[in-house]
């Protein structure tokens, strides 16, 4: 099973989009809930260089902090879905 981590915020529609794709692909992941206040999101800033969520880490493939839900969904589909080689 892949070693995936997702930084997310409760109620975030972009995070929900990524979680839906993870669930569709049957992928297990560790969830890290971030504070609502951007100024308190030091952990996500350390891994991605920014405070927005969602942020994906894929330790098996060297992805150390991918932001942007559309990019994450495309990456997951390409790496673990029908687009996988």
Rosetta silent file (secondary structure, phi, psi, omega in degrees, C-alpha in Angstrom):
SEQUENCE: XXXXXXXXXXXXXXXXXXXXXXXXXXXXXXXXXXXXXXXXXXXXXXXXXXXXXXXXXXXXXXXXXXXXXXXXXXXXXXXXXXXXX
SCORE:     score description
SCORE:     0.000 S_00000001
   1 L     0.000  140.025  179.764    0.000    0.000    0.000 S_00000001
   2 L   -64.476  153.102  178.663    1.318    3.490   -0.778 S_00000001
   3 L   -98.964   86.773 -174.356    2.584    5.681    2.035 S_00000001
   4 E  -110.616  143.669  174.582    0.329    8.727    1.547 S_00000001
   5 E  -132.282  140.772 -179.836   -0.352   11.709    3.810 S_00000001
   6 E  -127.229  123.177  171.655   -2.947   14.427    3.263 S_00000001
   7 E   -90.702  125.252 -173.253   -2.995   17.816    4.955 S_00000001
   8 E  -145.627  169.177  178.660   -6.593   18.981    5.024 S_00000001
   9 L  -128.522  132.195  178.558   -9.128   21.277    6.650 S_00000001
  10 L   -57.828  132.136  178.658  -12.574   20.184    7.782 S_00000001
  11 L    83.472    0.915 -179.630  -15.251   21.506    5.421 S_00000001
  12 L   -78.970  119.334 -178.517  -12.768   22.372    2.648 S_00000001
  13 H   -67.124  -29.414  178.422  -14.332   21.504   -0.755 S_00000001
  14 H   -70.941  -37.395  176.226  -10.898   21.147   -2.390 S_00000001
  15 H   -66.470  -41.392  179.128   -9.834   18.691    0.306 S_00000001
  16 H   -60.140  -37.863  178.873  -13.097   16.763   -0.170 S_00000001
  17 H   -61.518  -43.407  179.726  -12.327   16.469   -3.897 S_00000001
  18 H   -68.993  -43.263  179.638   -8.943   14.883   -3.138 S_00000001
  19 H   -62.144  -37.388  177.499  -10.395   12.584   -0.461 S_00000001
  20 H   -60.953  -43.703  179.364  -13.056   11.429   -2.932 S_00000001
  21 H   -66.390  -41.639  176.967  -10.354   10.443   -5.442 S_00000001
  22 H   -58.513  -43.424  179.620   -8.339    8.657   -2.730 S_00000001
  23 H   -67.226  -42.142  178.767  -11.470    6.718   -1.762 S_00000001
  24 H   -58.352  -37.397 -178.294  -12.365    5.948   -5.405 S_00000001
  25 L   -86.984   -2.474  178.538   -8.911    4.459   -5.888 S_00000001
  26 L    68.431   31.648 -176.648   -9.103    2.538   -2.599 S_00000001
  27 L   -95.007  133.004  173.319   -5.977    4.217   -1.244 S_00000001
  28 L   -83.029  147.172  178.755   -5.203    4.407    2.459 S_00000001
  29 L  -154.175  156.669  175.124   -3.721    7.649    3.707 S_00000001
  30 E   -95.427  128.107 -179.197   -2.856    9.432    6.923 S_00000001
  31 E   -96.041  134.749  173.735   -4.877   12.585    7.483 S_00000001
  32 E  -119.137  109.746  177.722   -3.383   15.687    9.101 S_00000001
  33 E   -79.323  132.664 -179.043   -6.042   18.238   10.052 S_00000001
  34 L  -105.199  156.288  177.447   -4.701   21.799    9.910 S_00000001
  35 L   -65.510  154.361  179.133   -5.897   24.829   11.895 S_00000001
  36 L   -64.116  -37.641 -178.009   -8.416   27.166   10.269 S_00000001
  37 L   -76.897  125.121  179.236   -6.070   30.143   10.662 S_00000001
  38 H   -57.896  -35.762 -177.045   -3.381   30.318    7.957 S_00000001
  39 H   -68.186  -16.647  178.655   -0.935   31.851   10.451 S_00000001
  40 H   -97.279    3.515 -176.037   -1.169   28.688   12.589 S_00000001
  41 L   -92.331   53.202 -176.909   -0.429   26.273    9.740 S_00000001
  42 H   -66.503  -36.794 -177.708    3.291   25.968   10.393 S_00000001
  43 H   -64.147  -46.226 -179.763    3.381   22.208    9.801 S_00000001
  44 H   -68.839  -33.002  177.538    1.870   22.388    6.303 S_00000001
  45 H   -65.615  -36.956  178.790    4.109   25.366    5.457 S_00000001
  46 H   -63.171  -37.264 -176.399    7.178   23.312    6.404 S_00000001
  47 H   -88.044  -24.673 -174.270    6.264   20.501    4.006 S_00000001
  48 H  -122.876  -11.757 -178.894    4.888   22.521    1.091 S_00000001
  49 L    82.621    2.312  179.060    6.223   26.074    1.384 S_00000001
  50 L  -146.989  171.117 -174.965    2.679   27.491    1.566 S_00000001
  51 L  -107.431   -0.213  179.004   -0.283   27.424    3.938 S_00000001
  52 L   -75.753  156.829  174.399   -3.088   26.364    1.607 S_00000001
  53 L  -128.841  155.696    8.801   -4.665   22.932    1.664 S_00000001
  54 L   -81.775  159.964  173.210   -4.963   20.276    0.457 S_00000001
  55 E  -135.486  131.463 -179.530   -1.346   19.133    0.352 S_00000001
  56 E  -110.028  139.772  170.181   -0.343   15.574   -0.530 S_00000001
  57 E  -120.125  130.284  175.403    2.790   13.698    0.457 S_00000001
  58 E  -123.355   93.512 -175.130    3.614   10.424   -1.285 S_00000001
  59 H   -62.758  -29.018 -179.030    6.646    9.032    0.495 S_00000001
  60 H   -70.644  -25.513 -175.701    6.943    6.081   -1.902 S_00000001
  61 H  -118.053   13.959  175.301    7.383    8.356   -4.930 S_00000001
  62 L    73.106   19.491  176.900    9.319   11.294   -3.458 S_00000001
  63 E   -87.968  113.837 -169.838    6.377   13.731   -3.479 S_00000001
  64 E  -106.378   10.297  178.676    7.123   15.962   -0.514 S_00000001
  65 E   155.184   65.613 -178.495    4.288   18.486   -0.536 S_00000001
  66 E   -84.289  119.121  176.373    2.099   18.724   -3.631 S_00000001
  67 E   -92.530 -179.728  174.273   -0.498   21.523   -3.401 S_00000001
  68 L    73.157  113.203 -175.173   -3.582   22.239   -5.563 S_00000001
  69 H   -58.325  -41.855 -179.848   -6.475   19.781   -5.624 S_00000001
  70 H   -62.944  -40.694  178.459   -6.609   19.452   -9.434 S_00000001
  71 H   -66.229  -40.561  179.972   -2.899   18.605   -9.565 S_00000001
  72 H   -65.334  -46.521  179.945   -3.249   16.092   -6.735 S_00000001
  73 H   -60.522  -43.991  178.280   -6.253   14.369   -8.335 S_00000001
  74 H   -62.812  -42.289  178.785   -4.431   14.145  -11.686 S_00000001
  75 H   -61.801  -46.874 -178.985   -1.315   12.784   -9.960 S_00000001
  76 H   -61.937  -42.692  179.549   -3.300   10.143   -8.064 S_00000001
  77 H   -63.954  -43.799 -179.348   -5.104    9.034  -11.218 S_00000001
  78 H   -67.454  -37.709 -173.499   -1.859    8.894  -13.194 S_00000001
  79 H   -87.865  -38.302 -173.000    0.097    7.107  -10.456 S_00000001
  80 H  -121.787   -9.508 -176.765   -2.496    4.783   -8.904 S_00000001
  81 L  -102.179 -148.676 -177.811   -5.541    4.802  -11.206 S_00000001
  82 L   -63.994  -23.725 -179.845   -6.268    3.910  -14.811 S_00000001
  83 L   -79.393   -7.441 -178.681   -3.387    6.105  -15.959 S_00000001
  84 L   -67.352  141.473 -178.914   -0.836    3.953  -14.102 S_00000001
  85 L   -73.734    0.000    0.000    1.576    2.090  -16.327 S_00000001
